[in-house]
Amino acid sequence: MVATNALAEYRRRRDFTKTAEPKGGRGGRGNSGFVVQIHDASTLHFDFRLEVGGALKSWAVPKGPSLDPHDKRLAMPTEDHPLEYRDFEGVIAEREYGAGTVIIWDEGTYRNLTTDRRGHEVVFADALDEGHASFWLDGSKLHGGFALTRTRLGGGHREAWLLVKHDDRRASAQGTPDPRRARSARSGRTLRQLAAQAQGDGP
Ligand code: MN
């Protein structure tokens, strides 16, 4: 069962009579999933979400995940999202929290690669609590090992993390594609196409 309190902040920020985003609480599907959404909000960013303990642990990644191990991508933690959010692609209405268009850029499953110094697996949720987690992504776009490591912004109060590709056989110098040209893994649409279509569907 989902820890309902984990979603309290998520729900507090939203008016579910005005947004089609899920309220949460329907539970999981078995596999540990991940999703990367592109969110054209007040600033364009990627939202990186990993299924952990019945919710989606979430980070806003301004530049998006990179396949290049030299790129250290800033990842700012955001509130836990309900599992159903991995299916959300659409337009969040003007004046609502996070207003703007969301596409599912990539999705798939992940497995934990985090080990302690003796090579024993560390429980994934504990690894995140301790500020360092390694994992393998099997997505339609992203593949291979990645690490999330907690760091600090100089003088700031907010936590910051870095998302970095492992230097493994799936690493490449390709970086991240242009988010305005990127297509949804689910529907093949760009942000602009999805926004135009949503407008056409409206009253
Ligand atoms: Mn976002």
py3Dmol code that shows the C-alpha trace and the ligand (Angstrom):
import py3Dmol

protein = """\
ATOM      1  CA  MET A   1       0.000   0.000   0.000  1.00  0.00           C
ATOM      2  CA  VAL A   2       1.221   3.458  -0.872  1.00  0.00           C
ATOM      3  CA  ALA A   3       2.197   5.632   2.053  1.00  0.00           C
ATOM      4  CA  THR A   4      -0.565   8.204   1.564  1.00  0.00           C
ATOM      5  CA  ASN A   5       1.346  10.890   3.461  1.00  0.00           C
ATOM      6  CA  ALA A   6       4.158  10.678   0.939  1.00  0.00           C
ATOM      7  CA  LEU A   7       1.810  12.371  -1.542  1.00  0.00           C
ATOM      8  CA  ALA A   8       0.526  15.090   0.804  1.00  0.00           C
ATOM      9  CA  GLU A   9       2.791  17.780  -0.645  1.00  0.00           C
ATOM     10  CA  TYR A  10       2.042  16.691  -4.194  1.00  0.00           C
ATOM     11  CA  ARG A  11      -1.710  16.975  -3.541  1.00  0.00           C
ATOM     12  CA  ARG A  12      -1.482  20.234  -1.607  1.00  0.00           C
ATOM     13  CA  ARG A  13       0.020  21.972  -4.641  1.00  0.00           C
ATOM     14  CA  ARG A  14      -2.681  20.908  -7.074  1.00  0.00           C
ATOM     15  CA  ASP A  15      -6.394  21.446  -7.693  1.00  0.00           C
ATOM     16  CA  PHE A  16      -7.587  18.142  -9.160  1.00  0.00           C
ATOM     17  CA  THR A  17     -10.769  19.744 -10.435  1.00  0.00           C
ATOM     18  CA  LYS A  18      -8.543  21.815 -12.747  1.00  0.00           C
ATOM     19  CA  THR A  19      -5.707  19.481 -13.738  1.00  0.00           C
ATOM     20  CA  ALA A  20      -5.811  16.105 -15.450  1.00  0.00           C
ATOM     21  CA  GLU A  21      -2.728  14.996 -13.488  1.00  0.00           C
ATOM     22  CA  PRO A  22      -3.413  11.893 -11.354  1.00  0.00           C
ATOM     23  CA  LYS A  23      -4.328  12.227  -7.695  1.00  0.00           C
ATOM     24  CA  GLY A  24      -2.541   8.984  -6.853  1.00  0.00           C
ATOM     25  CA  GLY A  25      -3.275   6.002  -4.645  1.00  0.00           C
ATOM     26  CA  ARG A  26      -4.057   3.262  -7.150  1.00  0.00           C
ATOM     27  CA  GLY A  27      -0.849   1.336  -6.360  1.00  0.00           C
ATOM     28  CA  GLY A  28       1.924  -0.226  -8.425  1.00  0.00           C
ATOM     29  CA  ARG A  29       2.347  -2.563 -11.353  1.00  0.00           C
ATOM     30  CA  GLY A  30       5.130  -4.878 -10.221  1.00  0.00           C
ATOM     31  CA  ASN A  31       8.343  -3.821 -11.944  1.00  0.00           C
ATOM     32  CA  SER A  32      10.359  -0.877 -10.679  1.00  0.00           C
ATOM     33  CA  GLY A  33       9.719   1.688 -13.332  1.00  0.00           C
ATOM     34  CA  PHE A  34      11.261   4.950 -14.312  1.00  0.00           C
ATOM     35  CA  VAL A  35      10.016   7.798 -16.458  1.00  0.00           C
ATOM     36  CA  VAL A  36      11.626  10.928 -17.828  1.00  0.00           C
ATOM     37  CA  GLN A  37       9.174  13.638 -18.791  1.00  0.00           C
ATOM     38  CA  ILE A  38       9.912  16.883 -20.579  1.00  0.00           C
ATOM     39  CA  HIS A  39       7.991  19.709 -18.946  1.00  0.00           C
ATOM     40  CA  ASP A  40       7.594  23.012 -20.726  1.00  0.00           C
ATOM     41  CA  ALA A  41       6.731  25.027 -17.600  1.00  0.00           C
ATOM     42  CA  SER A  42       7.990  28.504 -16.586  1.00  0.00           C
ATOM     43  CA  THR A  43      11.396  27.035 -17.419  1.00  0.00           C
ATOM     44  CA  LEU A  44      11.788  24.062 -19.749  1.00  0.00           C
ATOM     45  CA  HIS A  45      13.195  21.075 -17.862  1.00  0.00           C
ATOM     46  CA  PHE A  46      13.258  17.306 -17.661  1.00  0.00           C
ATOM     47  CA  ASP A  47      11.602  15.471 -14.754  1.00  0.00           C
ATOM     48  CA  PHE A  48      13.433  12.289 -13.811  1.00  0.00           C
ATOM     49  CA  ARG A  49      11.363   9.859 -11.728  1.00  0.00           C
ATOM     50  CA  LEU A  50      12.204   6.484 -10.203  1.00  0.00           C
ATOM     51  CA  GLU A  51       9.650   4.163  -8.624  1.00  0.00           C
ATOM     52  CA  VAL A  52      10.699   3.625  -4.992  1.00  0.00           C
ATOM     53  CA  GLY A  53       8.505   2.299  -2.182  1.00  0.00           C
ATOM     54  CA  GLY A  54       5.173   2.870  -3.928  1.00  0.00           C
ATOM     55  CA  ALA A  55       5.810   6.416  -5.152  1.00  0.00           C
ATOM     56  CA  LEU A  56       7.907   8.157  -7.785  1.00  0.00           C
ATOM     57  CA  LYS A  57      11.026   9.778  -6.332  1.00  0.00           C
ATOM     58  CA  SER A  58      11.456  12.865  -8.490  1.00  0.00           C
ATOM     59  CA  TRP A  59      14.140  15.296  -9.587  1.00  0.00           C
ATOM     60  CA  ALA A  60      13.908  18.243 -11.958  1.00  0.00           C
ATOM     61  CA  VAL A  61      16.909  18.062 -14.287  1.00  0.00           C
ATOM     62  CA  PRO A  62      17.241  21.394 -16.145  1.00  0.00           C
ATOM     63  CA  LYS A  63      19.504  20.039 -18.913  1.00  0.00           C
ATOM     64  CA  GLY A  64      18.195  16.482 -18.916  1.00  0.00           C
ATOM     65  CA  PRO A  65      20.059  13.187 -18.545  1.00  0.00           C
ATOM     66  CA  SER A  66      23.196  12.835 -20.661  1.00  0.00           C
ATOM     67  CA  LEU A  67      24.810   9.699 -22.056  1.00  0.00           C
ATOM     68  CA  ASP A  68      28.219  11.368 -21.707  1.00  0.00           C
ATOM     69  CA  PRO A  69      29.927  10.383 -18.401  1.00  0.00           C
ATOM     70  CA  HIS A  70      31.701  13.761 -18.385  1.00  0.00           C
ATOM     71  CA  ASP A  71      28.382  15.609 -18.005  1.00  0.00           C
ATOM     72  CA  LYS A  72      27.367  16.189 -14.397  1.00  0.00           C
ATOM     73  CA  ARG A  73      23.719  17.095 -14.625  1.00  0.00           C
ATOM     74  CA  LEU A  74      22.181  19.124 -11.820  1.00  0.00           C
ATOM     75  CA  ALA A  75      19.089  17.356 -10.428  1.00  0.00           C
ATOM     76  CA  MET A  76      16.887  19.262  -7.979  1.00  0.00           C
ATOM     77  CA  PRO A  77      14.633  17.047  -5.842  1.00  0.00           C
ATOM     78  CA  THR A  78      10.907  17.703  -6.128  1.00  0.00           C
ATOM     79  CA  GLU A  79       8.008  16.201  -4.190  1.00  0.00           C
ATOM     80  CA  ASP A  80       7.205  12.479  -4.511  1.00  0.00           C
ATOM     81  CA  HIS A  81       4.689  11.858  -7.279  1.00  0.00           C
ATOM     82  CA  PRO A  82       2.070   9.060  -7.464  1.00  0.00           C
ATOM     83  CA  LEU A  83       2.962   5.991  -9.540  1.00  0.00           C
ATOM     84  CA  GLU A  84       0.285   6.829 -12.105  1.00  0.00           C
ATOM     85  CA  TYR A  85       2.246   9.962 -12.986  1.00  0.00           C
ATOM     86  CA  ARG A  86       4.440   7.813 -15.199  1.00  0.00           C
ATOM     87  CA  ASP A  87       1.463   7.699 -17.584  1.00  0.00           C
ATOM     88  CA  PHE A  88       0.877  11.455 -17.583  1.00  0.00           C
ATOM     89  CA  GLU A  89       1.344  13.361 -20.778  1.00  0.00           C
ATOM     90  CA  GLY A  90      -0.766  16.430 -21.420  1.00  0.00           C
ATOM     91  CA  VAL A  91      -1.271  20.079 -20.708  1.00  0.00           C
ATOM     92  CA  ILE A  92      -1.466  21.487 -17.171  1.00  0.00           C
ATOM     93  CA  ALA A  93      -3.792  24.494 -17.312  1.00  0.00           C
ATOM     94  CA  GLU A  94      -2.581  28.081 -17.029  1.00  0.00           C
ATOM     95  CA  ARG A  95      -2.307  29.430 -13.471  1.00  0.00           C
ATOM     96  CA  GLU A  96      -2.210  25.870 -12.059  1.00  0.00           C
ATOM     97  CA  TYR A  97       0.906  24.467 -10.371  1.00  0.00           C
ATOM     98  CA  GLY A  98       3.438  23.451 -13.027  1.00  0.00           C
ATOM     99  CA  ALA A  99       1.325  24.964 -15.834  1.00  0.00           C
ATOM    100  CA  GLY A 100       2.569  23.878 -19.242  1.00  0.00           C
ATOM    101  CA  THR A 101       2.963  20.868 -21.504  1.00  0.00           C
ATOM    102  CA  VAL A 102       4.355  17.481 -20.436  1.00  0.00           C
ATOM    103  CA  ILE A 103       5.522  14.662 -22.716  1.00  0.00           C
ATOM    104  CA  ILE A 104       6.827  11.253 -21.702  1.00  0.00           C
ATOM    105  CA  TRP A 105      10.307  11.425 -23.219  1.00  0.00           C
ATOM    106  CA  ASP A 106      11.470   8.035 -21.992  1.00  0.00           C
ATOM    107  CA  GLU A 107      10.192   5.211 -19.832  1.00  0.00           C
ATOM    108  CA  GLY A 108      11.153   1.722 -18.828  1.00  0.00           C
ATOM    109  CA  THR A 109      12.488  -0.184 -15.871  1.00  0.00           C
ATOM    110  CA  TYR A 110      15.567   0.101 -13.699  1.00  0.00           C
ATOM    111  CA  ARG A 111      17.545  -2.135 -11.415  1.00  0.00           C
ATOM    112  CA  ASN A 112      19.624  -1.265  -8.398  1.00  0.00           C
ATOM    113  CA  LEU A 113      23.415  -1.387  -8.817  1.00  0.00           C
ATOM    114  CA  THR A 114      24.295   0.200  -5.483  1.00  0.00           C
ATOM    115  CA  THR A 115      26.751  -1.793  -3.413  1.00  0.00           C
ATOM    116  CA  ASP A 116      28.654  -1.120  -0.214  1.00  0.00           C
ATOM    117  CA  ARG A 117      32.457  -1.289   0.082  1.00  0.00           C
ATOM    118  CA  ARG A 118      32.279  -5.059   0.467  1.00  0.00           C
ATOM    119  CA  GLY A 119      30.253  -5.432  -2.708  1.00  0.00           C
ATOM    120  CA  HIS A 120      26.934  -6.206  -1.021  1.00  0.00           C
ATOM    121  CA  GLU A 121      23.786  -4.717  -2.509  1.00  0.00           C
ATOM    122  CA  VAL A 122      22.397  -1.717  -0.623  1.00  0.00           C
ATOM    123  CA  VAL A 123      18.589  -1.399  -0.474  1.00  0.00           C
ATOM    124  CA  PHE A 124      17.718   1.281  -3.035  1.00  0.00           C
ATOM    125  CA  ALA A 125      15.643   3.473  -0.693  1.00  0.00           C
ATOM    126  CA  ASP A 126      18.503   3.394   1.854  1.00  0.00           C
ATOM    127  CA  ALA A 127      21.007   4.324  -0.847  1.00  0.00           C
ATOM    128  CA  LEU A 128      18.928   7.411  -1.706  1.00  0.00           C
ATOM    129  CA  ASP A 129      18.608   8.330   1.977  1.00  0.00           C
ATOM    130  CA  GLU A 130      22.386   8.113   2.254  1.00  0.00           C
ATOM    131  CA  GLY A 131      22.825  10.323  -0.799  1.00  0.00           C
ATOM    132  CA  HIS A 132      24.294   7.975  -3.401  1.00  0.00           C
ATOM    133  CA  ALA A 133      22.515   5.476  -5.645  1.00  0.00           C
ATOM    134  CA  SER A 134      23.642   3.612  -8.758  1.00  0.00           C
ATOM    135  CA  PHE A 135      21.173   1.983 -11.115  1.00  0.00           C
ATOM    136  CA  TRP A 136      20.818   0.468 -14.583  1.00  0.00           C
ATOM    137  CA  LEU A 137      18.146   1.906 -16.872  1.00  0.00           C
ATOM    138  CA  ASP A 138      16.376  -0.090 -19.559  1.00  0.00           C
ATOM    139  CA  GLY A 139      14.338   2.516 -21.363  1.00  0.00           C
ATOM    140  CA  SER A 140      13.412   3.098 -24.969  1.00  0.00           C
ATOM    141  CA  LYS A 141      16.053   5.862 -25.169  1.00  0.00           C
ATOM    142  CA  LEU A 142      18.202   5.628 -22.052  1.00  0.00           C
ATOM    143  CA  HIS A 143      20.235   2.498 -21.361  1.00  0.00           C
ATOM    144  CA  GLY A 144      23.051   1.667 -19.023  1.00  0.00           C
ATOM    145  CA  GLY A 145      24.347   2.650 -15.629  1.00  0.00           C
ATOM    146  CA  PHE A 146      23.728   6.005 -13.977  1.00  0.00           C
ATOM    147  CA  ALA A 147      24.425   7.471 -10.557  1.00  0.00           C
ATOM    148  CA  LEU A 148      22.549  10.022  -8.500  1.00  0.00           C
ATOM    149  CA  THR A 149      24.690  11.699  -5.846  1.00  0.00           C
ATOM    150  CA  ARG A 150      23.592  14.302  -3.335  1.00  0.00           C
ATOM    151  CA  THR A 151      25.637  17.469  -3.205  1.00  0.00           C
ATOM    152  CA  ARG A 152      25.007  21.000  -1.991  1.00  0.00           C
ATOM    153  CA  LEU A 153      24.592  24.323  -3.680  1.00  0.00           C
ATOM    154  CA  GLY A 154      26.956  26.933  -2.221  1.00  0.00           C
ATOM    155  CA  GLY A 155      25.052  28.821   0.464  1.00  0.00           C
ATOM    156  CA  GLY A 156      21.657  27.540  -0.647  1.00  0.00           C
ATOM    157  CA  HIS A 157      19.218  25.721   1.610  1.00  0.00           C
ATOM    158  CA  ARG A 158      17.894  23.409  -1.060  1.00  0.00           C
ATOM    159  CA  GLU A 159      19.364  20.001  -1.643  1.00  0.00           C
ATOM    160  CA  ALA A 160      20.964  19.406  -5.000  1.00  0.00           C
ATOM    161  CA  TRP A 161      21.961  16.151  -6.657  1.00  0.00           C
ATOM    162  CA  LEU A 162      24.049  15.251  -9.681  1.00  0.00           C
ATOM    163  CA  LEU A 163      22.889  12.748 -12.289  1.00  0.00           C
ATOM    164  CA  VAL A 164      25.872  11.206 -14.086  1.00  0.00           C
ATOM    165  CA  LYS A 165      26.189   8.414 -16.645  1.00  0.00           C
ATOM    166  CA  HIS A 166      28.489   5.553 -15.679  1.00  0.00           C
ATOM    167  CA  ASP A 167      31.420   5.080 -18.025  1.00  0.00           C
ATOM    168  CA  ASP A 168      30.137   1.760 -19.363  1.00  0.00           C
ATOM    169  CA  ARG A 169      29.430   0.222 -22.768  1.00  0.00           C
ATOM    170  CA  ARG A 170      26.250   2.301 -23.130  1.00  0.00           C
ATOM    171  CA  ALA A 171      28.069   5.606 -22.608  1.00  0.00           C
ATOM    172  CA  SER A 172      28.330   7.931 -25.608  1.00  0.00           C
ATOM    173  CA  ALA A 173      29.437  11.463 -26.386  1.00  0.00           C
ATOM    174  CA  GLN A 174      25.946  12.165 -27.703  1.00  0.00           C
ATOM    175  CA  GLY A 175      24.746  14.172 -24.705  1.00  0.00           C
ATOM    176  CA  THR A 176      21.018  15.027 -24.631  1.00  0.00           C
ATOM    177  CA  PRO A 177      18.791  15.872 -27.609  1.00  0.00           C
ATOM    178  CA  ASP A 178      17.097  19.236 -28.000  1.00  0.00           C
ATOM    179  CA  PRO A 179      13.977  19.011 -25.793  1.00  0.00           C
ATOM    180  CA  ARG A 180      11.933  21.108 -28.243  1.00  0.00           C
ATOM    181  CA  ARG A 181      12.537  18.589 -31.029  1.00  0.00           C
ATOM    182  CA  ALA A 182      12.391  15.475 -28.837  1.00  0.00           C
ATOM    183  CA  ARG A 183       9.477  13.117 -29.327  1.00  0.00           C
ATOM    184  CA  SER A 184       7.345  11.319 -26.780  1.00  0.00           C
ATOM    185  CA  ALA A 185       8.273   7.658 -26.267  1.00  0.00           C
ATOM    186  CA  ARG A 186       4.550   7.005 -25.841  1.00  0.00           C
ATOM    187  CA  SER A 187       2.880   8.999 -28.623  1.00  0.00           C
ATOM    188  CA  GLY A 188       5.692  10.172 -30.913  1.00  0.00           C
ATOM    189  CA  ARG A 189       4.580  13.785 -30.452  1.00  0.00           C
ATOM    190  CA  THR A 190       6.735  16.819 -29.724  1.00  0.00           C
ATOM    191  CA  LEU A 191       5.797  19.320 -26.994  1.00  0.00           C
ATOM    192  CA  ARG A 192       4.370  21.631 -29.647  1.00  0.00           C
ATOM    193  CA  GLN A 193       2.317  18.925 -31.334  1.00  0.00           C
ATOM    194  CA  LEU A 194       0.886  17.765 -28.042  1.00  0.00           C
ATOM    195  CA  ALA A 195       0.003  21.331 -26.978  1.00  0.00           C
ATOM    196  CA  ALA A 196      -1.659  22.039 -30.341  1.00  0.00           C
ATOM    197  CA  GLN A 197      -3.629  18.819 -30.200  1.00  0.00           C
ATOM    198  CA  ALA A 198      -4.751  19.462 -26.603  1.00  0.00           C
ATOM    199  CA  GLN A 199      -6.001  22.900 -27.676  1.00  0.00           C
ATOM    200  CA  GLY A 200      -7.888  21.353 -30.595  1.00  0.00           C
ATOM    201  CA  ASP A 201      -9.531  18.850 -28.258  1.00  0.00           C
ATOM    202  CA  GLY A 202     -10.692  21.613 -25.913  1.00  0.00           C
ATOM    203  CA  PRO A 203     -14.135  23.219 -25.719  1.00  0.00           C
TER     204      PRO A 203
END
"""
ligand_1 = """\
1
MN
Mn 8.365 19.529 -13.796
"""
view = py3Dmol.view(width=600, height=400)
view.addModel(protein, "pdb")
view.setStyle({"model": 0}, {"cartoon": {"style": "trace"}})
view.addModel(ligand_1, "xyz")
view.setStyle({"model": 1}, {"stick": {}})
view.zoomTo()
view.show()
